[in-house]
Amino acid sequence: MEKEVIIEKVNNFLIDEFEVEAADIYADANLKNTLELDSLDFVDLVVAVESNFGVKLIGEDFVNIHTLQEFYDLIERKLA
């Protein structure tokens, strides 16, 4: 899957399911601070990734994930 498709899908479910403002979605946006995702949102994020991309994420996958760009990259690695 191309990176652009990953980015588009992630951005769409952030807007639709997590009510993130489109203006807050940019590569360096911090998942916790900028996008205001809390621990419960991360559980929902795992479910959203699984349903949109067919890959499973675990808590350890998020250890070094702070920005949206790092999250895009994580999904891309999981799909490879």
mmCIF file of the N, C-alpha and C atoms, coordinates in Angstrom:
data_MODEL
# 
_entry.id   MODEL 
# 
loop_
_atom_site.group_PDB 
_atom_site.id 
_atom_site.type_symbol 
_atom_site.label_atom_id 
_atom_site.label_alt_id 
_atom_site.label_comp_id 
_atom_site.label_asym_id 
_atom_site.label_entity_id 
_atom_site.label_seq_id 
_atom_site.pdbx_PDB_ins_code 
_atom_site.Cartn_x 
_atom_site.Cartn_y 
_atom_site.Cartn_z 
_atom_site.occupancy 
_atom_site.B_iso_or_equiv 
_atom_site.pdbx_formal_charge 
_atom_site.auth_seq_id 
_atom_site.auth_comp_id 
_atom_site.auth_asym_id 
_atom_site.auth_atom_id 
_atom_site.pdbx_PDB_model_num 
ATOM 1   N N  . MET A 1 1  ? 0.848   -1.181 0.000  1.00 0.00 ? 1  MET A N  1 
ATOM 2   C CA . MET A 1 1  ? 0.000   0.000  0.000  1.00 0.00 ? 1  MET A CA 1 
ATOM 3   C C  . MET A 1 1  ? 0.889   1.238  0.000  1.00 0.00 ? 1  MET A C  1 
ATOM 4   N N  . GLU A 1 2  ? 0.517   2.181  -0.835 1.00 0.00 ? 2  GLU A N  1 
ATOM 5   C CA . GLU A 1 2  ? 1.322   3.389  -0.938 1.00 0.00 ? 2  GLU A CA 1 
ATOM 6   C C  . GLU A 1 2  ? 1.148   4.272  0.295  1.00 0.00 ? 2  GLU A C  1 
ATOM 7   N N  . LYS A 1 3  ? 2.204   5.007  0.597  1.00 0.00 ? 3  LYS A N  1 
ATOM 8   C CA . LYS A 1 3  ? 2.224   5.884  1.766  1.00 0.00 ? 3  LYS A CA 1 
ATOM 9   C C  . LYS A 1 3  ? 1.073   6.888  1.740  1.00 0.00 ? 3  LYS A C  1 
ATOM 10  N N  . GLU A 1 4  ? 0.771   7.417  0.554  1.00 0.00 ? 4  GLU A N  1 
ATOM 11  C CA . GLU A 1 4  ? -0.291  8.411  0.444  1.00 0.00 ? 4  GLU A CA 1 
ATOM 12  C C  . GLU A 1 4  ? -1.644  7.828  0.843  1.00 0.00 ? 4  GLU A C  1 
ATOM 13  N N  . VAL A 1 5  ? -1.874  6.563  0.506  1.00 0.00 ? 5  VAL A N  1 
ATOM 14  C CA . VAL A 1 5  ? -3.129  5.897  0.854  1.00 0.00 ? 5  VAL A CA 1 
ATOM 15  C C  . VAL A 1 5  ? -3.204  5.700  2.365  1.00 0.00 ? 5  VAL A C  1 
ATOM 16  N N  . ILE A 1 6  ? -2.094  5.314  2.977  1.00 0.00 ? 6  ILE A N  1 
ATOM 17  C CA . ILE A 1 6  ? -2.030  5.155  4.433  1.00 0.00 ? 6  ILE A CA 1 
ATOM 18  C C  . ILE A 1 6  ? -2.370  6.483  5.108  1.00 0.00 ? 6  ILE A C  1 
ATOM 19  N N  . ILE A 1 7  ? -1.727  7.538  4.667  1.00 0.00 ? 7  ILE A N  1 
ATOM 20  C CA . ILE A 1 7  ? -1.938  8.865  5.255  1.00 0.00 ? 7  ILE A CA 1 
ATOM 21  C C  . ILE A 1 7  ? -3.401  9.286  5.117  1.00 0.00 ? 7  ILE A C  1 
ATOM 22  N N  . GLU A 1 8  ? -3.965  9.085  3.938  1.00 0.00 ? 8  GLU A N  1 
ATOM 23  C CA . GLU A 1 8  ? -5.361  9.481  3.703  1.00 0.00 ? 8  GLU A CA 1 
ATOM 24  C C  . GLU A 1 8  ? -6.313  8.697  4.608  1.00 0.00 ? 8  GLU A C  1 
ATOM 25  N N  . LYS A 1 9  ? -6.117  7.386  4.709  1.00 0.00 ? 9  LYS A N  1 
ATOM 26  C CA . LYS A 1 9  ? -6.994  6.560  5.552  1.00 0.00 ? 9  LYS A CA 1 
ATOM 27  C C  . LYS A 1 9  ? -6.876  6.950  7.020  1.00 0.00 ? 9  LYS A C  1 
ATOM 28  N N  . VAL A 1 10 ? -5.643  7.128  7.500  1.00 0.00 ? 10 VAL A N  1 
ATOM 29  C CA . VAL A 1 10 ? -5.435  7.507  8.899  1.00 0.00 ? 10 VAL A CA 1 
ATOM 30  C C  . VAL A 1 10 ? -6.085  8.856  9.172  1.00 0.00 ? 10 VAL A C  1 
ATOM 31  N N  . ASN A 1 11 ? -5.837  9.813  8.319  1.00 0.00 ? 11 ASN A N  1 
ATOM 32  C CA . ASN A 1 11 ? -6.411  11.149 8.514  1.00 0.00 ? 11 ASN A CA 1 
ATOM 33  C C  . ASN A 1 11 ? -7.936  11.101 8.526  1.00 0.00 ? 11 ASN A C  1 
ATOM 34  N N  . ASN A 1 12 ? -8.510  10.302 7.633  1.00 0.00 ? 12 ASN A N  1 
ATOM 35  C CA . ASN A 1 12 ? -9.968  10.200 7.576  1.00 0.00 ? 12 ASN A CA 1 
ATOM 36  C C  . ASN A 1 12 ? -10.548 9.609  8.851  1.00 0.00 ? 12 ASN A C  1 
ATOM 37  N N  . PHE A 1 13 ? -9.941  8.530  9.387  1.00 0.00 ? 13 PHE A N  1 
ATOM 38  C CA . PHE A 1 13 ? -10.534 7.983  10.603 1.00 0.00 ? 13 PHE A CA 1 
ATOM 39  C C  . PHE A 1 13 ? -10.225 8.838  11.825 1.00 0.00 ? 13 PHE A C  1 
ATOM 40  N N  . LEU A 1 14 ? -9.156  9.614  11.795 1.00 0.00 ? 14 LEU A N  1 
ATOM 41  C CA . LEU A 1 14 ? -8.924  10.562 12.899 1.00 0.00 ? 14 LEU A CA 1 
ATOM 42  C C  . LEU A 1 14 ? -10.012 11.632 12.926 1.00 0.00 ? 14 LEU A C  1 
ATOM 43  N N  . ILE A 1 15 ? -10.396 12.104 11.757 1.00 0.00 ? 15 ILE A N  1 
ATOM 44  C CA . ILE A 1 15 ? -11.437 13.126 11.659 1.00 0.00 ? 15 ILE A CA 1 
ATOM 45  C C  . ILE A 1 15 ? -12.805 12.533 11.987 1.00 0.00 ? 15 ILE A C  1 
ATOM 46  N N  . ASP A 1 16 ? -13.119 11.394 11.374 1.00 0.00 ? 16 ASP A N  1 
ATOM 47  C CA . ASP A 1 16 ? -14.456 10.811 11.514 1.00 0.00 ? 16 ASP A CA 1 
ATOM 48  C C  . ASP A 1 16 ? -14.702 10.148 12.862 1.00 0.00 ? 16 ASP A C  1 
ATOM 49  N N  . GLU A 1 17 ? -13.747 9.374  13.339 1.00 0.00 ? 17 GLU A N  1 
ATOM 50  C CA . GLU A 1 17 ? -13.965 8.580  14.542 1.00 0.00 ? 17 GLU A CA 1 
ATOM 51  C C  . GLU A 1 17 ? -13.439 9.229  15.823 1.00 0.00 ? 17 GLU A C  1 
ATOM 52  N N  . PHE A 1 18 ? -12.433 10.083 15.684 1.00 0.00 ? 18 PHE A N  1 
ATOM 53  C CA . PHE A 1 18 ? -11.817 10.683 16.870 1.00 0.00 ? 18 PHE A CA 1 
ATOM 54  C C  . PHE A 1 18 ? -12.094 12.181 16.973 1.00 0.00 ? 18 PHE A C  1 
ATOM 55  N N  . GLU A 1 19 ? -12.844 12.707 15.991 1.00 0.00 ? 19 GLU A N  1 
ATOM 56  C CA . GLU A 1 19 ? -13.240 14.113 15.970 1.00 0.00 ? 19 GLU A CA 1 
ATOM 57  C C  . GLU A 1 19 ? -12.066 15.074 16.070 1.00 0.00 ? 19 GLU A C  1 
ATOM 58  N N  . VAL A 1 20 ? -10.956 14.694 15.432 1.00 0.00 ? 20 VAL A N  1 
ATOM 59  C CA . VAL A 1 20 ? -9.786  15.559 15.365 1.00 0.00 ? 20 VAL A CA 1 
ATOM 60  C C  . VAL A 1 20 ? -10.044 16.592 14.271 1.00 0.00 ? 20 VAL A C  1 
ATOM 61  N N  . GLU A 1 21 ? -9.702  17.823 14.553 1.00 0.00 ? 21 GLU A N  1 
ATOM 62  C CA . GLU A 1 21 ? -9.858  18.891 13.561 1.00 0.00 ? 21 GLU A CA 1 
ATOM 63  C C  . GLU A 1 21 ? -8.845  18.684 12.436 1.00 0.00 ? 21 GLU A C  1 
ATOM 64  N N  . ALA A 1 22 ? -9.285  18.842 11.207 1.00 0.00 ? 22 ALA A N  1 
ATOM 65  C CA . ALA A 1 22 ? -8.406  18.660 10.050 1.00 0.00 ? 22 ALA A CA 1 
ATOM 66  C C  . ALA A 1 22 ? -7.169  19.549 10.138 1.00 0.00 ? 22 ALA A C  1 
ATOM 67  N N  . ALA A 1 23 ? -7.317  20.747 10.685 1.00 0.00 ? 23 ALA A N  1 
ATOM 68  C CA . ALA A 1 23 ? -6.202  21.686 10.803 1.00 0.00 ? 23 ALA A CA 1 
ATOM 69  C C  . ALA A 1 23 ? -5.119  21.170 11.751 1.00 0.00 ? 23 ALA A C  1 
ATOM 70  N N  . ASP A 1 24 ? -5.486  20.259 12.657 1.00 0.00 ? 24 ASP A N  1 
ATOM 71  C CA . ASP A 1 24 ? -4.520  19.708 13.614 1.00 0.00 ? 24 ASP A CA 1 
ATOM 72  C C  . ASP A 1 24 ? -3.768  18.496 13.074 1.00 0.00 ? 24 ASP A C  1 
ATOM 73  N N  . ILE A 1 25 ? -4.134  18.058 11.876 1.00 0.00 ? 25 ILE A N  1 
ATOM 74  C CA . ILE A 1 25 ? -3.511  16.866 11.305 1.00 0.00 ? 25 ILE A CA 1 
ATOM 75  C C  . ILE A 1 25 ? -2.368  17.276 10.378 1.00 0.00 ? 25 ILE A C  1 
ATOM 76  N N  . TYR A 1 26 ? -1.162  17.073 10.864 1.00 0.00 ? 26 TYR A N  1 
ATOM 77  C CA . TYR A 1 26 ? 0.052   17.313 10.078 1.00 0.00 ? 26 TYR A CA 1 
ATOM 78  C C  . TYR A 1 26 ? 1.116   16.360 10.601 1.00 0.00 ? 26 TYR A C  1 
ATOM 79  N N  . ALA A 1 27 ? 2.134   16.122 9.807  1.00 0.00 ? 27 ALA A N  1 
ATOM 80  C CA . ALA A 1 27 ? 3.117   15.070 10.089 1.00 0.00 ? 27 ALA A CA 1 
ATOM 81  C C  . ALA A 1 27 ? 3.752   15.166 11.476 1.00 0.00 ? 27 ALA A C  1 
ATOM 82  N N  . ASP A 1 28 ? 4.077   16.365 11.924 1.00 0.00 ? 28 ASP A N  1 
ATOM 83  C CA . ASP A 1 28 ? 4.755   16.523 13.216 1.00 0.00 ? 28 ASP A CA 1 
ATOM 84  C C  . ASP A 1 28 ? 3.798   16.668 14.400 1.00 0.00 ? 28 ASP A C  1 
ATOM 85  N N  . ALA A 1 29 ? 2.504   16.512 14.156 1.00 0.00 ? 29 ALA A N  1 
ATOM 86  C CA . ALA A 1 29 ? 1.525   16.626 15.240 1.00 0.00 ? 29 ALA A CA 1 
ATOM 87  C C  . ALA A 1 29 ? 1.764   15.525 16.273 1.00 0.00 ? 29 ALA A C  1 
ATOM 88  N N  . ASN A 1 30 ? 1.795   15.922 17.528 1.00 0.00 ? 30 ASN A N  1 
ATOM 89  C CA . ASN A 1 30 ? 1.980   14.967 18.619 1.00 0.00 ? 30 ASN A CA 1 
ATOM 90  C C  . ASN A 1 30 ? 0.646   14.291 18.901 1.00 0.00 ? 30 ASN A C  1 
ATOM 91  N N  . LEU A 1 31 ? 0.666   12.959 18.962 1.00 0.00 ? 31 LEU A N  1 
ATOM 92  C CA . LEU A 1 31 ? -0.582  12.215 19.144 1.00 0.00 ? 31 LEU A CA 1 
ATOM 93  C C  . LEU A 1 31 ? -1.278  12.564 20.454 1.00 0.00 ? 31 LEU A C  1 
ATOM 94  N N  . LYS A 1 32 ? -0.517  12.727 21.514 1.00 0.00 ? 32 LYS A N  1 
ATOM 95  C CA . LYS A 1 32 ? -1.121  13.002 22.816 1.00 0.00 ? 32 LYS A CA 1 
ATOM 96  C C  . LYS A 1 32 ? -1.430  14.480 23.006 1.00 0.00 ? 32 LYS A C  1 
ATOM 97  N N  . ASN A 1 33 ? -0.482  15.333 22.693 1.00 0.00 ? 33 ASN A N  1 
ATOM 98  C CA . ASN A 1 33 ? -0.645  16.757 22.984 1.00 0.00 ? 33 ASN A CA 1 
ATOM 99  C C  . ASN A 1 33 ? -1.458  17.502 21.921 1.00 0.00 ? 33 ASN A C  1 
ATOM 100 N N  . THR A 1 34 ? -1.068  17.375 20.666 1.00 0.00 ? 34 THR A N  1 
ATOM 101 C CA . THR A 1 34 ? -1.734  18.110 19.596 1.00 0.00 ? 34 THR A CA 1 
ATOM 102 C C  . THR A 1 34 ? -3.094  17.502 19.262 1.00 0.00 ? 34 THR A C  1 
ATOM 103 N N  . LEU A 1 35 ? -3.115  16.171 19.097 1.00 0.00 ? 35 LEU A N  1 
ATOM 104 C CA . LEU A 1 35 ? -4.360  15.515 18.711 1.00 0.00 ? 35 LEU A CA 1 
ATOM 105 C C  . LEU A 1 35 ? -5.223  15.150 19.918 1.00 0.00 ? 35 LEU A C  1 
ATOM 106 N N  . GLU A 1 36 ? -4.664  15.327 21.111 1.00 0.00 ? 36 GLU A N  1 
ATOM 107 C CA . GLU A 1 36 ? -5.375  15.096 22.369 1.00 0.00 ? 36 GLU A CA 1 
ATOM 108 C C  . GLU A 1 36 ? -5.938  13.687 22.491 1.00 0.00 ? 36 GLU A C  1 
ATOM 109 N N  . LEU A 1 37 ? -5.155  12.688 22.055 1.00 0.00 ? 37 LEU A N  1 
ATOM 110 C CA . LEU A 1 37 ? -5.558  11.292 22.192 1.00 0.00 ? 37 LEU A CA 1 
ATOM 111 C C  . LEU A 1 37 ? -5.113  10.795 23.566 1.00 0.00 ? 37 LEU A C  1 
ATOM 112 N N  . ASP A 1 38 ? -6.029  10.177 24.296 1.00 0.00 ? 38 ASP A N  1 
ATOM 113 C CA . ASP A 1 38 ? -5.684  9.629  25.609 1.00 0.00 ? 38 ASP A CA 1 
ATOM 114 C C  . ASP A 1 38 ? -5.540  8.106  25.512 1.00 0.00 ? 38 ASP A C  1 
ATOM 115 N N  . SER A 1 39 ? -5.320  7.448  26.642 1.00 0.00 ? 39 SER A N  1 
ATOM 116 C CA . SER A 1 39 ? -5.068  6.005  26.615 1.00 0.00 ? 39 SER A CA 1 
ATOM 117 C C  . SER A 1 39 ? -6.253  5.224  26.057 1.00 0.00 ? 39 SER A C  1 
ATOM 118 N N  . LEU A 1 40 ? -7.464  5.650  26.335 1.00 0.00 ? 40 LEU A N  1 
ATOM 119 C CA . LEU A 1 40 ? -8.637  4.977  25.779 1.00 0.00 ? 40 LEU A CA 1 
ATOM 120 C C  . LEU A 1 40 ? -8.701  5.165  24.266 1.00 0.00 ? 40 LEU A C  1 
ATOM 121 N N  . ASP A 1 41 ? -8.319  6.352  23.802 1.00 0.00 ? 41 ASP A N  1 
ATOM 122 C CA . ASP A 1 41 ? -8.282  6.606  22.360 1.00 0.00 ? 41 ASP A CA 1 
ATOM 123 C C  . ASP A 1 41 ? -7.271  5.699  21.671 1.00 0.00 ? 41 ASP A C  1 
ATOM 124 N N  . PHE A 1 42 ? -6.170  5.398  22.352 1.00 0.00 ? 42 PHE A N  1 
ATOM 125 C CA . PHE A 1 42 ? -5.170  4.521  21.752 1.00 0.00 ? 42 PHE A CA 1 
ATOM 126 C C  . PHE A 1 42 ? -5.725  3.117  21.558 1.00 0.00 ? 42 PHE A C  1 
ATOM 127 N N  . VAL A 1 43 ? -6.580  2.664  22.466 1.00 0.00 ? 43 VAL A N  1 
ATOM 128 C CA . VAL A 1 43 ? -7.235  1.362  22.301 1.00 0.00 ? 43 VAL A CA 1 
ATOM 129 C C  . VAL A 1 43 ? -8.127  1.411  21.062 1.00 0.00 ? 43 VAL A C  1 
ATOM 130 N N  . ASP A 1 44 ? -8.887  2.481  20.929 1.00 0.00 ? 44 ASP A N  1 
ATOM 131 C CA . ASP A 1 44 ? -9.744  2.643  19.759 1.00 0.00 ? 44 ASP A CA 1 
ATOM 132 C C  . ASP A 1 44 ? -8.919  2.791  18.479 1.00 0.00 ? 44 ASP A C  1 
ATOM 133 N N  . LEU A 1 45 ? -7.766  3.400  18.605 1.00 0.00 ? 45 LEU A N  1 
ATOM 134 C CA . LEU A 1 45 ? -6.869  3.564  17.464 1.00 0.00 ? 45 LEU A CA 1 
ATOM 135 C C  . LEU A 1 45 ? -6.390  2.204  16.958 1.00 0.00 ? 45 LEU A C  1 
ATOM 136 N N  . VAL A 1 46 ? -6.074  1.302  17.871 1.00 0.00 ? 46 VAL A N  1 
ATOM 137 C CA . VAL A 1 46 ? -5.654  -0.054 17.511 1.00 0.00 ? 46 VAL A CA 1 
ATOM 138 C C  . VAL A 1 46 ? -6.772  -0.745 16.733 1.00 0.00 ? 46 VAL A C  1 
ATOM 139 N N  . VAL A 1 47 ? -8.001  -0.599 17.204 1.00 0.00 ? 47 VAL A N  1 
ATOM 140 C CA . VAL A 1 47 ? -9.155  -1.198 16.530 1.00 0.00 ? 47 VAL A CA 1 
ATOM 141 C C  . VAL A 1 47 ? -9.350  -0.581 15.142 1.00 0.00 ? 47 VAL A C  1 
ATOM 142 N N  . ALA A 1 48 ? -9.208  0.730  15.048 1.00 0.00 ? 48 ALA A N  1 
ATOM 143 C CA . ALA A 1 48 ? -9.364  1.417  13.762 1.00 0.00 ? 48 ALA A CA 1 
ATOM 144 C C  . ALA A 1 48 ? -8.307  0.978  12.760 1.00 0.00 ? 48 ALA A C  1 
ATOM 145 N N  . VAL A 1 49 ? -7.076  0.798  13.228 1.00 0.00 ? 49 VAL A N  1 
ATOM 146 C CA . VAL A 1 49 ? -6.000  0.346  12.334 1.00 0.00 ? 49 VAL A CA 1 
ATOM 147 C C  . VAL A 1 49 ? -6.289  -1.071 11.854 1.00 0.00 ? 49 VAL A C  1 
ATOM 148 N N  . GLU A 1 50 ? -6.721  -1.917 12.764 1.00 0.00 ? 50 GLU A N  1 
ATOM 149 C CA . GLU A 1 50 ? -7.017  -3.296 12.381 1.00 0.00 ? 50 GLU A CA 1 
ATOM 150 C C  . GLU A 1 50 ? -8.145  -3.353 11.351 1.00 0.00 ? 50 GLU A C  1 
ATOM 151 N N  . SER A 1 51 ? -9.202  -2.571 11.548 1.00 0.00 ? 51 SER A N  1 
ATOM 152 C CA . SER A 1 51 ? -10.326 -2.613 10.611 1.00 0.00 ? 51 SER A CA 1 
ATOM 153 C C  . SER A 1 51 ? -10.005 -1.934 9.278  1.00 0.00 ? 51 SER A C  1 
ATOM 154 N N  . ASN A 1 52 ? -9.148  -0.922 9.293  1.00 0.00 ? 52 ASN A N  1 
ATOM 155 C CA . ASN A 1 52 ? -8.817  -0.205 8.048  1.00 0.00 ? 52 ASN A CA 1 
ATOM 156 C C  . ASN A 1 52 ? -7.660  -0.813 7.275  1.00 0.00 ? 52 ASN A C  1 
ATOM 157 N N  . PHE A 1 53 ? -6.733  -1.465 7.989  1.00 0.00 ? 53 PHE A N  1 
ATOM 158 C CA . PHE A 1 53 ? -5.529  -1.967 7.331  1.00 0.00 ? 53 PHE A CA 1 
ATOM 159 C C  . PHE A 1 53 ? -5.320  -3.469 7.491  1.00 0.00 ? 53 PHE A C  1 
ATOM 160 N N  . GLY A 1 54 ? -6.066  -4.100 8.390  1.00 0.00 ? 54 GLY A N  1 
ATOM 161 C CA . GLY A 1 54 ? -5.926  -5.537 8.585  1.00 0.00 ? 54 GLY A CA 1 
ATOM 162 C C  . GLY A 1 54 ? -4.660  -5.950 9.312  1.00 0.00 ? 54 GLY A C  1 
ATOM 163 N N  . VAL A 1 55 ? -4.056  -5.036 10.067 1.00 0.00 ? 55 VAL A N  1 
ATOM 164 C CA . VAL A 1 55 ? -2.860  -5.368 10.849 1.00 0.00 ? 55 VAL A CA 1 
ATOM 165 C C  . VAL A 1 55 ? -3.146  -5.139 12.326 1.00 0.00 ? 55 VAL A C  1 
ATOM 166 N N  . LYS A 1 56 ? -2.510  -5.945 13.154 1.00 0.00 ? 56 LYS A N  1 
ATOM 167 C CA . LYS A 1 56 ? -2.685  -5.815 14.597 1.00 0.00 ? 56 LYS A CA 1 
ATOM 168 C C  . LYS A 1 56 ? -1.541  -5.012 15.191 1.00 0.00 ? 56 LYS A C  1 
ATOM 169 N N  . LEU A 1 57 ? -1.899  -4.119 16.093 1.00 0.00 ? 57 LEU A N  1 
ATOM 170 C CA . LEU A 1 57 ? -0.907  -3.357 16.838 1.00 0.00 ? 57 LEU A CA 1 
ATOM 171 C C  . LEU A 1 57 ? -1.020  -3.756 18.304 1.00 0.00 ? 57 LEU A C  1 
ATOM 172 N N  . ILE A 1 58 ? 0.106   -3.718 18.988 1.00 0.00 ? 58 ILE A N  1 
ATOM 173 C CA . ILE A 1 58 ? 0.118   -3.985 20.423 1.00 0.00 ? 58 ILE A CA 1 
ATOM 174 C C  . ILE A 1 58 ? 0.720   -2.773 21.127 1.00 0.00 ? 58 ILE A C  1 
ATOM 175 N N  . GLY A 1 59 ? 0.578   -2.724 22.428 1.00 0.00 ? 59 GLY A N  1 
ATOM 176 C CA . GLY A 1 59 ? 1.074   -1.586 23.199 1.00 0.00 ? 59 GLY A CA 1 
ATOM 177 C C  . GLY A 1 59 ? 2.530   -1.285 22.954 1.00 0.00 ? 59 GLY A C  1 
ATOM 178 N N  . GLU A 1 60 ? 3.331   -2.324 22.808 1.00 0.00 ? 60 GLU A N  1 
ATOM 179 C CA . GLU A 1 60 ? 4.774   -2.134 22.579 1.00 0.00 ? 60 GLU A CA 1 
ATOM 180 C C  . GLU A 1 60 ? 5.063   -1.400 21.277 1.00 0.00 ? 60 GLU A C  1 
ATOM 181 N N  . ASP A 1 61 ? 4.150   -1.513 20.310 1.00 0.00 ? 61 ASP A N  1 
ATOM 182 C CA . ASP A 1 61 ? 4.343   -0.815 19.036 1.00 0.00 ? 61 ASP A CA 1 
ATOM 183 C C  . ASP A 1 61 ? 4.354   0.697  19.217 1.00 0.00 ? 61 ASP A C  1 
ATOM 184 N N  . PHE A 1 62 ? 3.721   1.183  20.274 1.00 0.00 ? 62 PHE A N  1 
ATOM 185 C CA . PHE A 1 62 ? 3.571   2.623  20.484 1.00 0.00 ? 62 PHE A CA 1 
ATOM 186 C C  . PHE A 1 62 ? 4.670   3.236  21.349 1.00 0.00 ? 62 PHE A C  1 
ATOM 187 N N  . VAL A 1 63 ? 5.623   2.418  21.806 1.00 0.00 ? 63 VAL A N  1 
ATOM 188 C CA . VAL A 1 63 ? 6.646   2.904  22.738 1.00 0.00 ? 63 VAL A CA 1 
ATOM 189 C C  . VAL A 1 63 ? 7.363   4.140  22.202 1.00 0.00 ? 63 VAL A C  1 
ATOM 190 N N  . ASN A 1 64 ? 7.775   4.119  20.958 1.00 0.00 ? 64 ASN A N  1 
ATOM 191 C CA . ASN A 1 64 ? 8.527   5.240  20.391 1.00 0.00 ? 64 ASN A CA 1 
ATOM 192 C C  . ASN A 1 64 ? 7.714   6.033  19.368 1.00 0.00 ? 64 ASN A C  1 
ATOM 193 N N  . ILE A 1 65 ? 6.404   5.948  19.459 1.00 0.00 ? 65 ILE A N  1 
ATOM 194 C CA . ILE A 1 65 ? 5.531   6.660  18.528 1.00 0.00 ? 65 ILE A CA 1 
ATOM 195 C C  . ILE A 1 65 ? 4.970   7.896  19.232 1.00 0.00 ? 65 ILE A C  1 
ATOM 196 N N  . HIS A 1 66 ? 5.401   9.052  18.762 1.00 0.00 ? 66 HIS A N  1 
ATOM 197 C CA . HIS A 1 66 ? 4.959   10.309 19.374 1.00 0.00 ? 66 HIS A CA 1 
ATOM 198 C C  . HIS A 1 66 ? 4.229   11.205 18.385 1.00 0.00 ? 66 HIS A C  1 
ATOM 199 N N  . THR A 1 67 ? 4.668   11.166 17.124 1.00 0.00 ? 67 THR A N  1 
ATOM 200 C CA . THR A 1 67 ? 4.084   12.052 16.124 1.00 0.00 ? 67 THR A CA 1 
ATOM 201 C C  . THR A 1 67 ? 3.235   11.263 15.130 1.00 0.00 ? 67 THR A C  1 
ATOM 202 N N  . LEU A 1 68 ? 2.427   11.987 14.416 1.00 0.00 ? 68 LEU A N  1 
ATOM 203 C CA . LEU A 1 68 ? 1.600   11.371 13.392 1.00 0.00 ? 68 LEU A CA 1 
ATOM 204 C C  . LEU A 1 68 ? 2.473   10.726 12.314 1.00 0.00 ? 68 LEU A C  1 
ATOM 205 N N  . GLN A 1 69 ? 3.579   11.357 11.955 1.00 0.00 ? 69 GLN A N  1 
ATOM 206 C CA . GLN A 1 69 ? 4.478   10.781 10.953 1.00 0.00 ? 69 GLN A CA 1 
ATOM 207 C C  . GLN A 1 69 ? 5.014   9.432  11.425 1.00 0.00 ? 69 GLN A C  1 
ATOM 208 N N  . GLU A 1 70 ? 5.386   9.337  12.680 1.00 0.00 ? 70 GLU A N  1 
ATOM 209 C CA . GLU A 1 70 ? 5.873   8.064  13.229 1.00 0.00 ? 70 GLU A CA 1 
ATOM 210 C C  . GLU A 1 70 ? 4.760   7.011  13.207 1.00 0.00 ? 70 GLU A C  1 
ATOM 211 N N  . PHE A 1 71 ? 3.536   7.432  13.414 1.00 0.00 ? 71 PHE A N  1 
ATOM 212 C CA . PHE A 1 71 ? 2.402   6.515  13.355 1.00 0.00 ? 71 PHE A CA 1 
ATOM 213 C C  . PHE A 1 71 ? 2.179   6.025  11.927 1.00 0.00 ? 71 PHE A C  1 
ATOM 214 N N  . TYR A 1 72 ? 2.242   6.931  10.944 1.00 0.00 ? 72 TYR A N  1 
ATOM 215 C CA . TYR A 1 72 ? 2.147   6.527  9.539  1.00 0.00 ? 72 TYR A CA 1 
ATOM 216 C C  . TYR A 1 72 ? 3.227   5.490  9.219  1.00 0.00 ? 72 TYR A C  1 
ATOM 217 N N  . ASP A 1 73 ? 4.455   5.777  9.661  1.00 0.00 ? 73 ASP A N  1 
ATOM 218 C CA . ASP A 1 73 ? 5.591   4.890  9.388  1.00 0.00 ? 73 ASP A CA 1 
ATOM 219 C C  . ASP A 1 73 ? 5.381   3.519  10.030 1.00 0.00 ? 73 ASP A C  1 
ATOM 220 N N  . LEU A 1 74 ? 4.818   3.495  11.234 1.00 0.00 ? 74 LEU A N  1 
ATOM 221 C CA . LEU A 1 74 ? 4.550   2.239  11.928 1.00 0.00 ? 74 LEU A CA 1 
ATOM 222 C C  . LEU A 1 74 ? 3.594   1.385  11.103 1.00 0.00 ? 74 LEU A C  1 
ATOM 223 N N  . ILE A 1 75 ? 2.527   1.982  10.619 1.00 0.00 ? 75 ILE A N  1 
ATOM 224 C CA . ILE A 1 75 ? 1.564   1.234  9.812  1.00 0.00 ? 75 ILE A CA 1 
ATOM 225 C C  . ILE A 1 75 ? 2.218   0.737  8.531  1.00 0.00 ? 75 ILE A C  1 
ATOM 226 N N  . GLU A 1 76 ? 3.015   1.584  7.909  1.00 0.00 ? 76 GLU A N  1 
ATOM 227 C CA . GLU A 1 76 ? 3.708   1.183  6.677  1.00 0.00 ? 76 GLU A CA 1 
ATOM 228 C C  . GLU A 1 76 ? 4.617   -0.021 6.932  1.00 0.00 ? 76 GLU A C  1 
ATOM 229 N N  . ARG A 1 77 ? 5.348   -0.009 8.063  1.00 0.00 ? 77 ARG A N  1 
ATOM 230 C CA . ARG A 1 77 ? 6.220   -1.152 8.415  1.00 0.00 ? 77 ARG A CA 1 
ATOM 231 C C  . ARG A 1 77 ? 5.401   -2.411 8.656  1.00 0.00 ? 77 ARG A C  1 
ATOM 232 N N  . LYS A 1 78 ? 4.277   -2.275 9.324  1.00 0.00 ? 78 LYS A N  1 
ATOM 233 C CA . LYS A 1 78 ? 3.426   -3.440 9.612  1.00 0.00 ? 78 LYS A CA 1 
ATOM 234 C C  . LYS A 1 78 ? 2.836   -4.048 8.331  1.00 0.00 ? 78 LYS A C  1 
ATOM 235 N N  . LEU A 1 79 ? 2.599   -3.203 7.349  1.00 0.00 ? 79 LEU A N  1 
ATOM 236 C CA . LEU A 1 79 ? 2.032   -3.680 6.078  1.00 0.00 ? 79 LEU A CA 1 
ATOM 237 C C  . LEU A 1 79 ? 3.078   -4.305 5.164  1.00 0.00 ? 79 LEU A C  1 
ATOM 238 N N  . ALA A 1 80 ? 4.334   -4.018 5.430  1.00 0.00 ? 80 ALA A N  1 
ATOM 239 C CA . ALA A 1 80 ? 5.414   -4.520 4.549  1.00 0.00 ? 80 ALA A CA 1 
ATOM 240 C C  . ALA A 1 80 ? 5.615   -6.017 4.683  1.00 0.00 ? 80 ALA A C  1 
# 
